Amino acid sequence: MRDATVTRLPDPGLVPLPVLGVLRTLRGARKQAWLAGGAVRDLLRIAQGEKLMPPQDFDVATDALPEEVQRIFRALLRPASRTAP
């Protein structure tokens, strides 16, 4: 019988680096950002010892407005200015 008072934290190694990058980018822009949805449920179940495949689909919840998310990530996609050779 399991002790219900013992909490095991999910293995952060099961969260892909690009997903962590999204969280860091939003937080770096002074926005709140969290993993959400079924991936969180599955990570918690894996941490409790269930034999599941690691999640492949991650959702991020944020307090940023859609326009803010576009602005934050658009800035990352701008090509660096180049000088002609």
N, CA, C and O of each residue as an XYZ file, in Angstrom:
340
protein
N       0.839     -1.178      0.000
C       0.000      0.000      0.000
C       0.879      1.234      0.000
O       1.841      1.319      0.762
N       0.545      2.203     -0.865
C       1.329      3.422     -0.974
C       0.938      4.421      0.094
O      -0.219      4.496      0.508
N       1.923      5.187      0.531
C       1.689      6.270      1.474
C       1.220      7.486      0.671
O       1.993      8.057     -0.099
N      -0.019      7.876      0.844
C      -0.595      8.982      0.078
C       0.027     10.320      0.432
O      -0.168     11.296     -0.292
N       0.770     10.389      1.525
C       1.364     11.661      1.924
C       2.705     11.912      1.237
O       3.223     13.027      1.291
N       3.272     10.893      0.593
C       4.557     11.053     -0.086
C       4.303     11.621     -1.471
O       3.543     11.063     -2.262
N       4.954     12.741     -1.746
C       4.818     13.359     -3.057
C       6.122     13.176     -3.818
O       7.193     13.539     -3.329
N       6.028     12.624     -4.991
C       7.191     12.471     -5.856
C       7.056     13.479     -6.984
O       6.020     13.568     -7.643
N       8.125     14.234     -7.191
C       8.100     15.239     -8.248
C       8.422     14.599     -9.590
O       9.205     13.652     -9.657
N       7.821     15.113    -10.658
C       8.118     14.581    -11.993
C       9.584     14.821    -12.368
O      10.218     15.763    -11.891
N      10.092     13.967    -13.212
C      11.451     14.085    -13.719
C      11.494     15.194    -14.764
O      10.874     15.054    -15.819
N      12.211     16.300    -14.507
C      12.254     17.390    -15.489
C      12.909     16.962    -16.799
O      12.734     17.617    -17.827
N      13.662     15.863    -16.765
C      14.277     15.362    -17.989
C      13.270     14.830    -18.992
O      13.612     14.608    -20.153
N      12.030     14.624    -18.560
C      10.986     14.147    -19.475
C      10.317     15.290    -20.232
O       9.491     15.051    -21.113
N      10.670     16.532    -19.893
C      10.113     17.698    -20.601
C      11.134     18.109    -21.656
O      12.271     18.434    -21.314
N      10.750     18.102    -22.932
C      11.695     18.434    -24.001
C      12.274     19.845    -23.847
O      11.602     20.758    -23.368
N      13.528     19.998    -24.263
C      14.195     21.301    -24.162
C      13.434     22.424    -24.862
O      13.375     23.526    -24.317
N      12.846     22.202    -26.047
C      12.090     23.297    -26.666
C      10.905     23.765    -25.813
O      10.574     24.950    -25.805
N      10.273     22.843    -25.102
C       9.153     23.217    -24.225
C       9.676     24.053    -23.063
O       9.080     25.068    -22.705
N      10.790     23.626    -22.474
C      11.396     24.416    -21.404
C      11.808     25.792    -21.920
O      11.730     26.785    -21.197
N      12.246     25.840    -23.178
C      12.616     27.123    -23.790
C      11.433     28.074    -23.904
O      11.572     29.278    -23.687
N      10.272     27.533    -24.246
C       9.062     28.356    -24.318
C       8.740     28.924    -22.942
O       8.436     30.110    -22.811
N       8.805     28.081    -21.920
C       8.533     28.541    -20.554
C       9.533     29.623    -20.141
O       9.145     30.647    -19.578
N      10.809     29.399    -20.417
C      11.840     30.381    -20.044
C      11.658     31.694    -20.797
O      11.840     32.771    -20.229
N      11.302     31.605    -22.068
C      11.116     32.815    -22.867
C       9.968     33.652    -22.325
O      10.095     34.867    -22.179
N       8.856     33.008    -22.029
C       7.721     33.744    -21.483
C       8.059     34.351    -20.121
O       7.734     35.507    -19.846
N       8.711     33.561    -19.281
C       9.078     34.069    -17.954
C      10.114     35.171    -18.065
O      10.106     36.115    -17.276
N      11.007     35.057    -19.040
C      12.001     36.108    -19.277
C      11.371     37.411    -19.721
O      11.947     38.485    -19.541
N      10.184     37.313    -20.302
C       9.431     38.500    -20.719
C       8.514     38.972    -19.588
O       7.616     39.787    -19.802
N       8.750     38.455    -18.397
C       8.007     38.818    -17.189
C       6.536     38.389    -17.241
O       5.652     39.062    -16.713
N       6.310     37.262    -17.888
C       4.980     36.658    -17.935
C       5.010     35.372    -17.127
O       6.064     34.759    -16.957
N       3.865     34.975    -16.638
C       3.773     33.693    -15.954
C       3.549     32.610    -17.007
O       2.879     32.837    -18.014
N       4.114     31.441    -16.763
C       3.961     30.344    -17.720
C       4.064     29.020    -16.969
O       4.924     28.846    -16.106
N       3.180     28.100    -17.307
C       3.123     26.790    -16.655
C       2.855     25.708    -17.677
O       2.224     25.947    -18.708
N       3.344     24.508    -17.377
C       2.902     23.337    -18.137
C       1.467     23.050    -17.719
O       1.099     23.241    -16.560
N       0.666     22.594    -18.665
C      -0.743     22.327    -18.373
C      -1.188     21.082    -19.138
O      -0.474     20.569    -19.999
N      -2.371     20.620    -18.802
C      -3.021     19.566    -19.571
C      -2.567     18.158    -19.232
O      -2.039     17.884    -18.154
N      -2.792     17.287    -20.188
C      -2.557     15.869    -19.997
C      -1.107     15.508    -19.746
O      -0.829     14.509    -19.084
N      -0.172     16.302    -20.264
C       1.243     16.016    -20.028
C       1.562     16.103    -18.539
O       2.325     15.291    -18.016
N       0.982     17.080    -17.863
C       1.211     17.222    -16.418
C       0.667     15.997    -15.690
O       1.330     15.435    -14.818
N      -0.528     15.598    -16.051
C      -1.126     14.400    -15.439
C      -0.222     13.195    -15.642
O       0.054     12.456    -14.698
N       0.243     12.994    -16.878
C       1.076     11.833    -17.171
C       2.417     11.902    -16.449
O       2.902     10.881    -15.961
N       3.025     13.085    -16.371
C       4.289     13.231    -15.651
C       4.122     12.891    -14.176
O       4.990     12.253    -13.580
N       3.015     13.312    -13.594
C       2.748     12.989    -12.191
C       2.519     11.492    -12.003
O       2.981     10.910    -11.022
N       1.813     10.875    -12.934
C       1.570      9.436    -12.829
C       2.868      8.648    -12.971
O       3.079      7.662    -12.266
N       3.735      9.082    -13.883
C       5.041      8.432    -14.048
C       5.854      8.586    -12.758
O       6.506      7.641    -12.314
N       5.810      9.785    -12.160
C       6.547     10.035    -10.917
C       6.055      9.132     -9.791
O       6.816      8.797     -8.884
N       4.802      8.745     -9.848
C       4.245      7.854     -8.818
C       4.523      6.388     -9.122
O       4.123      5.508     -8.360
N       5.209      6.121    -10.235
C       5.630      4.754    -10.523
C       4.841      4.034    -11.596
O       5.132      2.874    -11.890
N       3.852      4.681    -12.190
C       3.100      4.018    -13.258
C       3.978      3.884    -14.493
O       4.789      4.760    -14.793
N       3.809      2.788    -15.195
C       4.596      2.515    -16.394
C       3.864      3.089    -17.602
O       3.052      2.414    -18.236
N       4.167      4.343    -17.906
C       3.565      5.033    -19.045
C       4.661      5.539    -19.967
O       5.799      5.748    -19.546
N       4.308      5.730    -21.213
C       5.229      6.387    -22.135
C       5.291      7.864    -21.752
O       4.274      8.437    -21.360
N       6.459      8.490    -21.856
C       6.533      9.924    -21.566
C       5.627     10.699    -22.524
O       5.459     10.305    -23.678
N       5.046     11.797    -22.046
C       4.159     12.569    -22.918
C       4.900     13.141    -24.122
O       6.091     13.446    -24.055
N       4.173     13.275    -25.214
C       4.726     13.839    -26.439
C       4.084     15.180    -26.780
O       4.583     15.913    -27.635
N       2.988     15.495    -26.118
C       2.221     16.709    -26.404
C       2.165     17.546    -25.135
O       1.643     17.100    -24.113
N       2.699     18.751    -25.200
C       2.757     19.621    -24.026
C       1.974     20.897    -24.292
O       2.085     21.495    -25.362
N       1.186     21.303    -23.315
C       0.448     22.562    -23.384
C       1.069     23.535    -22.394
O       1.516     23.148    -21.314
N       1.088     24.801    -22.780
C       1.607     25.852    -21.908
C       0.485     26.839    -21.652
O      -0.170     27.309    -22.583
N       0.268     27.147    -20.385
C      -0.701     28.175    -19.996
C       0.092     29.414    -19.596
O       1.143     29.304    -18.964
N      -0.403     30.579    -19.958
C       0.295     31.825    -19.647
C      -0.712     32.940    -19.396
O      -1.862     32.881    -19.830
N      -0.244     33.949    -18.686
C      -1.084     35.130    -18.494
C      -0.858     36.152    -19.606
O      -1.490     37.209    -19.610
N       0.029     35.852    -20.543
C       0.279     36.760    -21.664
C      -0.910     36.752    -22.618
O      -1.496     35.705    -22.892
N      -1.247     37.908    -23.107
C      -2.284     38.018    -24.126
C      -1.750     37.461    -25.445
O      -0.536     37.434    -25.648
N      -2.629     37.017    -26.343
C      -2.160     36.472    -27.620
C      -1.221     37.433    -28.369
O      -0.233     37.001    -28.962
N      -1.530     38.718    -28.339
C      -0.696     39.702    -29.023
C       0.696     39.782    -28.382
O       1.696     39.999    -29.066
N       0.740     39.602    -27.060
C       2.025     39.626    -26.363
C       2.856     38.402    -26.724
O       4.066     38.504    -26.927
N       2.208     37.251    -26.804
C       2.920     36.019    -27.180
C       3.504     36.181    -28.581
O       4.655     35.815    -28.821
N       2.723     36.722    -29.497
C       3.222     36.945    -30.861
C       4.423     37.881    -30.852
O       5.417     37.619    -31.529
N       4.340     38.962    -30.095
C       5.432     39.933    -30.038
C       6.684     39.294    -29.440
O       7.784     39.471    -29.962
N       6.519     38.561    -28.360
C       7.654     37.935    -27.674
C       8.374     36.963    -28.597
O       9.602     36.980    -28.690
N       7.614     36.119    -29.277
C       8.254     35.100    -30.104
C       8.641     35.621    -31.478
O       9.563     35.088    -32.095
N       7.969     36.639    -31.967
C       8.357     37.249    -33.243
C       9.753     37.854    -33.102
O      10.561     37.772    -34.026
N      10.038     38.458    -31.952
C      11.350     39.056    -31.720
C      12.458     37.994    -31.808
O      13.573     38.297    -32.231
N      12.159     36.778    -31.417
C      13.149     35.705    -31.500
C      13.395     35.247    -32.929
O      14.471     34.741    -33.247
N      12.402     35.424    -33.785
C      12.503     34.920    -35.152
C      13.116     35.919    -36.120
O      13.409     35.564    -37.262
N      13.318     37.166    -35.690
C      13.915     38.172    -36.575
C      15.353     37.782    -36.893
O      16.138     37.450    -36.005
N      15.680     37.830    -38.190
C      17.073     37.506    -38.539
C      18.004     38.613    -38.044
O      17.642     39.789    -38.028
N      19.186     38.218    -37.648
C      20.181     39.202    -37.226
C      20.576     40.024    -38.444
O      20.685     39.496    -39.550
N      20.787     41.312    -38.237
C      21.169     42.163    -39.373
C      22.563     41.765    -39.838
O      23.462     41.491    -39.043
N      22.699     41.746    -41.132
C      23.993     41.345    -41.710
C      24.588     42.526    -42.458
O      23.873     43.361    -43.014
N      25.860     42.572    -42.457
C      26.540     43.570    -43.280
C      27.032     42.871    -44.531
O      27.486     41.728    -44.475
N      26.943     43.553    -45.655
C      27.365     42.946    -46.923
C      28.861     42.750    -46.907
O      29.591     43.582    -46.369
N      29.338     41.640    -47.499
C      30.801     41.391    -47.515
C      31.539     42.334    -48.414
O      32.762     42.248    -48.529
